[in-house]
Amino acid sequence: MAAALALTAAACSGKDHDGRFLGSQEIDVAMHKDLPGMSLFENYTYSGFDNALYLDLEKWLEGEEGVQVTRNADVSSAARIAKLQSGDADLVVASFSITPDRMKEVDFVGPYLTTVQGFLVRSGSGIREHADLSGKRICTWDGTTSRVALGELRNSVSVGGTDAEQCVRKLRQGRVDAVSTDQVLLYGFAQHSDDAEGLEVVPDLTVGAPQHYGIGVAKGHREDCRRLADWLKDYVGGREWQGNFREALPLLTAEQPDWISRHKPEDELIDAHSCVDRPKT
């Protein structure tokens, strides 16, 4: 009878028979550590929306799947796919935009957030529309989709950076006129700066297609991937998503009254991009 009860409990909890998830009993999650509002490690404390997602994910994996979870907060944007393919990370939660090309190399669960590409400038820059960007120096960094989108602009100069922090530093120093990447990231930097720096996101100045953030997963684990997708739909559809977003990005929610409809994905969008080699139509 004891054996029967144990088997029933395992089945109800959703755990694999061997107590593994993604083929392992220990799950390593790679994350950024330098993106305020999304994933920041500062003063020995983690904060941001990706961090909040990680904590809820950790609770589910350890409680329901019975695996041990470790955070590895040092992945660069350019190294996210390599981390998964090499096995150095089992999951990537790092503002990881889902694209058709990336879906050929790794699986995604998501999106858990949708955003657009915008522009961070110094206050008083006079930049308010696309025409104002003519001749301006715009910083982006390696491993992101942002540089491709800037090709839509005429006469602007794309300036490379190694990461978001370096681009924002160049903006503060006056070495570039704007930083361009996903708006949620830019709002994180704007709210993290002090008043003297005077950084602001230009309202409604966008470029490129919407960006959909997903959890990166190495290919070859479709059953576990789909189980993770079911969990994510519950998370996005519950109170945690809204509460975590509002707490992580207060400046954005204050400036965008319709922030929920702009940034919260529907189940159909998650189903179309999760655990597949190409987006479902």
Residue pairs with C-beta under 8 A, 6 or more apart in sequence:
10 17
13 64
13 66
14 64
14 65
14 227
15 64
15 65
15 66
16 65
16 224
19 25
19 66
19 67
20 67
21 27
21 61
21 65
21 66
21 67
21 224
22 90
22 91
22 217
22 218
22 221
22 224
23 220
23 221
24 67
24 90
25 67
25 68
26 67
26 68
26 69
26 70
27 61
27 67
27 68
27 69
27 70
27 90
27 91
28 70
28 72
28 88
28 89
28 90
28 91
29 54
29 57
29 58
29 69
29 70
29 71
29 72
29 89
29 90
29 91
29 92
29 93
30 72
30 73
30 74
30 75
30 80
30 83
30 84
30 88
30 89
30 91
30 92
30 93
30 94
31 39
31 50
31 51
31 54
31 71
31 72
31 73
31 75
31 92
31 93
31 94
32 38
32 39
32 50
32 73
32 75
32 77
32 94
32 95
33 39
33 40
33 41
33 46
33 73
33 74
34 40
34 41
34 163
34 164
34 165
35 48
35 50
35 95
35 164
35 185
35 188
36 42
36 47
36 48
36 188
36 189
36 191
36 192
37 48
37 49
37 184
37 185
37 187
37 188
37 189
37 191
37 192
37 248
37 249
37 252
38 48
38 49
38 50
38 51
38 95
38 184
38 185
38 188
38 248
39 46
39 48
39 49
39 50
39 51
39 73
39 93
39 94
39 95
40 46
40 47
40 48
40 51
40 188
40 192
41 73
46 54
46 71
46 73
47 248
48 188
48 248
49 113
49 184
49 244
49 245
49 248
49 249
50 93
50 94
50 95
51 248
52 240
52 244
52 247
52 248
53 93
53 112
53 235
53 244
54 71
54 93
56 235
56 240
56 244
57 69
57 91
57 93
57 215
57 231
57 235
58 69
58 71
60 231
61 67
61 69
62 68
62 69
64 231
72 88
72 89
75 83
75 89
75 92
75 94
76 142
76 143
76 163
77 94
77 95
77 141
77 142
77 143
77 144
77 163
78 142
78 143
79 143
80 92
80 94
80 96
80 143
80 216
81 102
81 105
81 106
81 216
82 88
83 89
83 92
84 90
84 92
84 106
84 216
84 217
84 218
85 105
85 106
85 218
87 218
89 216
90 217
90 218
91 215
91 216
91 217
92 215
92 216
92 217
93 215
93 216
94 216
95 182
95 184
95 185
95 213
96 102
96 108
96 213
96 214
96 215
96 216
97 144
97 145
97 182
97 211
97 212
97 213
97 214
98 108
98 110
98 111
98 212
98 213
98 214
98 273
98 279
99 145
100 278
100 279
102 108
103 273
103 276
103 277
103 278
103 279
104 277
104 278
105 219
106 216
106 217
106 218
106 219
107 216
107 217
107 218
107 219
107 221
107 222
107 225
107 274
107 275
107 276
108 214
108 215
108 216
108 217
108 273
108 274
108 275
109 214
109 215
109 217
109 225
109 228
109 229
109 232
109 270
109 274
109 275
110 212
110 213
110 214
110 215
110 229
110 232
110 265
110 270
110 273
110 274
111 212
111 213
111 214
111 265
111 269
111 270
111 273
112 213
112 214
112 215
112 232
112 235
112 236
112 241
112 265
112 270
113 184
113 212
113 213
113 245
113 263
113 264
113 265
114 210
114 211
114 212
114 213
114 262
114 263
114 264
114 265
114 269
115 182
115 183
115 184
115 210
115 211
115 213
115 262
115 263
116 182
116 183
116 206
116 208
116 210
116 211
117 145
117 146
117 149
117 180
117 181
117 182
117 183
117 206
117 207
117 208
117 211
118 180
118 181
118 182
118 183
118 186
118 201
118 202
118 205
118 206
118 207
119 127
119 133
119 138
119 178
119 179
119 180
119 186
119 201
119 202
119 205
119 207
120 168
120 171
120 178
120 179
120 180
120 186
120 189
120 190
120 199
120 200
120 201
120 202
121 127
121 171
121 177
121 178
121 179
121 199
121 200
121 202
122 171
122 172
122 174
122 197
122 198
122 199
122 200
123 198
123 199
123 200
124 198
125 177
125 178
126 132
127 133
127 136
127 177
127 178
127 202
127 205
128 202
128 205
129 205
130 153
130 205
130 207
133 153
133 156
133 177
133 178
134 154
134 155
134 156
135 155
135 156
135 157
136 156
136 157
136 177
136 178
137 156
137 157
137 159
137 175
137 176
137 177
137 178
138 150
138 153
138 156
138 157
138 158
138 159
138 176
138 177
138 178
138 179
138 180
139 158
139 159
139 160
139 161
139 166
139 167
139 170
139 171
139 176
139 178
139 179
139 180
140 146
140 147
140 150
140 158
140 159
140 160
140 161
140 167
140 179
140 180
140 181
141 160
141 161
141 162
141 163
141 164
141 166
141 167
141 181
142 160
142 161
142 162
142 163
144 181
145 208
145 211
146 180
146 181
146 182
146 208
147 158
147 160
148 208
149 180
149 207
149 208
149 209
150 156
150 158
150 180
150 207
152 207
152 208
153 207
159 167
159 170
159 175
159 176
161 167
161 170
164 179
164 181
164 185
164 189
167 176
167 179
167 181
168 179
168 189
168 199
170 176
170 179
171 177
171 178
171 179
171 199
172 193
172 197
172 199
179 186
179 189
180 207
182 211
183 201
183 206
183 252
184 249
184 252
184 263
186 201
187 201
187 249
187 251
187 252
187 255
188 248
188 249
189 199
190 199
190 200
190 201
190 251
191 249
191 250
191 251
191 252
193 199
201 252
201 255
203 255
212 265
212 269
212 273
214 273
214 274
215 228
215 232
217 224
217 225
217 228
217 275
222 275
225 274
225 275
226 274
226 275
229 270
229 271
229 274
229 275
232 270
232 274
233 267
233 270
235 241
236 264
236 265
236 267
236 270
237 267
241 264
242 260
242 264
245 253
245 259
245 263
245 264
246 253
252 259
253 259
256 262
271 280
272 279
272 280
272 281
273 279
273 280
